Amino acid sequence: MLTNYLKIAWRNLRRDRFYSLINILGLTIGITCGLLLLLYVTDELSYDRYHAKAGQIYRVVTEIHEPDKTNHWMGIQAPAVRTMKEKYPAVVNYVRFFPGPGTFQLGEKRFAEEGIFEADSTVFDIFSYNFVVGDSKTALHAPGSIVLTRKLAQKFFGTVNALGKILRTNDTTAYQVKGVIEDVPKNSQLRFNALTSLSNTTRKDNDWGSFYVTSYVVLAKNTDPKIIESKSPQLYEAHMASFFKRLGITVAYQLQPLTSIHLYSKLDGETNGDIGYVYTFSAVAFFMLLLASINYMNLATARSARRAKEVGLRKVMGSVRTALIGQFMAESVLMTTLALLVSVTMVWAMLPFFNTVSGKEIEIGQLVQPQFLGIALGIVVFTGFVSGSYPAFYLSAFEPAAVLKGATKGRSGSLFRRALVVTQFSVSLVMLICTWIVFQQLDFMQNQNMGYNREQVLTINYGDNQPPGKYETFRRSLLANPAIQKVATARAAVSNIGGRVILGVESGTGMKDMAFKPTSIDHNYLNTMGMKLVAGRDFSADFPADTSRSVLVNEATVKRMGWKEPLGKKVMLGSMPQNGQTAPPTAQVVGVVRDFHQQSLYNPIEPLILFYRPVLAVTHIKIAADDADKTLAFIKQKWTEVYPDKIFAYSFLDQDFESAYHADVLRGQIFTTFSVLTILIACLGLFGLATFTTEQRVKEIGVRKVLGASVWVWLYYSPKISRSWYCCRFPLLFQSPGTLCTNGCKVFRIRQTFTGGCL
């Protein structure tokens, strides 16, 4: 029976090639887009699931409650997870990641690298990484050990067989390569280029006041993480209450499942995916398949007159309705299967381009994975049955006697087709509106005033505080070039101000310890960055005491403290003294800086206190827009002359800013592309429907042309519109003399060159 269905379906497909082509093309576009979007979705959902213990691994993060706000930080204290393992049997293992060295030296070559961390030797017991060379069990046990990724090993040594090779840092610390692993997969929120042994550095394992360590724990199977979270008060009372309780600060820990971090975690300073986009793209994939299915329904019901006699004869010959439904569903599934075969080929060809647009690294091999094949099979079943359901039930319901006499249910089918067309274009319009909203949002974020001027500002990170004499030499040599307008130094780049410290600050009830974001700048910083003062003065080289007696604050700090007159308010350069301690120096607020964003617009503006330091790690250089390459070459030359032992590595502030929204831009491009394709699918169906309608009206068109109707122009004359000829709208094209126009006039004559006129 099934073989017979498929044979007849194949014959019908070949007999009406144009109809089949329109259907297959529409289904192919819909299925191709659906497959690509679902590949994106499955990749987003696959983050960190390749680890063997993924279901037991949790990241420990901090929830800090201050009297007036709550912060969620990715970092925790160094001894926290070690203490958890010692006290709670449910914690099987742990690993910590500390910031590692940023530069390496190999002979005369120097390398500036990102993604270098110091880690506990347990890292390879917890996470699953494939070793190219070396032993995962001992790789980070010995002091001075380092494990490289394949990419970094190739860059340093030109080969992955780098066991025993020696790397040095600028401070002459030596690391021996103990292993090389495959590059960390891109579908991982924990990414690095190299790991060094933590035992190489002495860490303050009793420091419960600093939150800067990224930590993970492995829990015993079937352990509820809420049990460990509920132990936070015990750890707080035992190790933190003595210095945090007096500040009104409480600390709690939260355990995030490793596999949910990418889509659900929104901690300070973190850039992740968004489960909202997964839902959105899944919905887009569904609607694209639905639109392709509607095309099939439309054309199938439009061709009902051609199939009516076939249905009538089959019923007369004894065919039951279920058999006819099976026949039409088989045709639909066959059409969908053919479209799927073409779609898989298109996905294979378009995957590199899609990876570029989406920022993914989906490999060709994933197209033969069971997961992808299951998705493809699901699409065939869904699209085949959805697109074939209405035509199958509609056509199989024809009465034999009626259809053999030439009567069909044409009107009801026509109304349903119109409803489907309206649905198609409604969905397409909604997607276009959503696309417009997405790009309006992106435009807002990218062009929003951040509170500083990021155009043509070059950033160089020295790595640590620069020697004062060398920095001043470097600065003066740069300003000798007319293309270099301003130079300033700061502790950190404006888009990377992080960390909080406890400072004693004057409040309405006296001095009070509170947590603030601190940073240090020189007296040229505000001018170089285009920041504005709303009150007071800037730091000045004419006031040497500014280094210890003056601070600047932003408007967020003024608002938080409730200061009506911020100038002159006191700020301790540390926390308030306890138990007879010596009080730290006290500075006064000399100026208030207009609020500026320290991170992207996704993050709120934090209360900030700025200290004056003449020389720091980061140099900002404002350059002219003309001949930037020549200016860069000049800056590099001067850098090499002053800092011959340092690598010249730079970035532009506007590029750093745009990188914060890079993922949003990519998602916007994806959404736009598929929105346009939904319009294409809808237009393709409308084209096929119009073509079929034209075929049905061939005789009518012929009669009208014989009577003198022209192909394009139907002109009407109306005294209400300046007594001039004008073109009627489409619904009035086929009118005969005596018919009323929309303005109440009557068509009064027919000519060869035009038809109709209104008195």
Secondary structure as UniProt FT lines:
FT   HELIX           2..15
FT   HELIX           17..45
FT   TURN            46..50
FT   TURN            52..53
FT   HELIX           54..56
FT   STRAND          57..65
FT   STRAND          70..73
FT   TURN            78..79
FT   HELIX           80..87
FT   TURN            89..90
FT   STRAND          91..99
FT   STRAND          103..106
FT   TURN            107..108
FT   STRAND          109..112
FT   STRAND          116..119
FT   TURN            121..122
FT   HELIX           123..126
FT   STRAND          131..134
FT   TURN            136..141
FT   TURN            143..144
FT   STRAND          145..149
FT   HELIX           150..157
FT   TURN            163..164
FT   STRAND          166..168
FT   TURN            170..171
FT   STRAND          174..181
FT   STRAND          194..197
FT   HELIX           198..200
FT   TURN            205..206
FT   STRAND          213..219
FT   TURN            221..222
FT   HELIX           225..229
FT   TURN            230..231
FT   HELIX           232..239
FT   HELIX           241..244
FT   HELIX           245..247
FT   STRAND          250..257
FT   HELIX           258..260
FT   HELIX           261..264
FT   TURN            268..269
FT   HELIX           275..302
FT   HELIX           304..316
FT   TURN            317..318
FT   HELIX           321..358
FT   HELIX           364..368
FT   HELIX           370..395
FT   TURN            396..397
FT   HELIX           400..404
FT   TURN            405..406
FT   HELIX           410..447
FT   TURN            455..456
FT   STRAND          457..461
FT   HELIX           468..479
FT   TURN            482..483
FT   STRAND          484..490
FT   HELIX           494..496
FT   STRAND          501..507
FT   TURN            508..509
FT   STRAND          510..521
FT   TURN            523..524
FT   HELIX           525..529
FT   STRAND          533..536
FT   TURN            541..542
FT   TURN            544..545
FT   HELIX           546..549
FT   STRAND          550..554
FT   HELIX           555..561
FT   TURN            567..568
FT   STRAND          570..572
FT   TURN            579..580
FT   STRAND          586..593
FT   TURN            601..602
FT   STRAND          608..612
FT   STRAND          618..623
FT   TURN            626..627
FT   HELIX           628..642
FT   TURN            644..645
FT   STRAND          650..652
FT   HELIX           653..659
FT   TURN            660..661
FT   HELIX           662..696
FT   HELIX           698..706
FT   TURN            707..708
FT   STRAND          715..718
FT   TURN            719..723
FT   STRAND          724..727
FT   HELIX           730..732
FT   TURN            737..738
FT   TURN            742..743
//
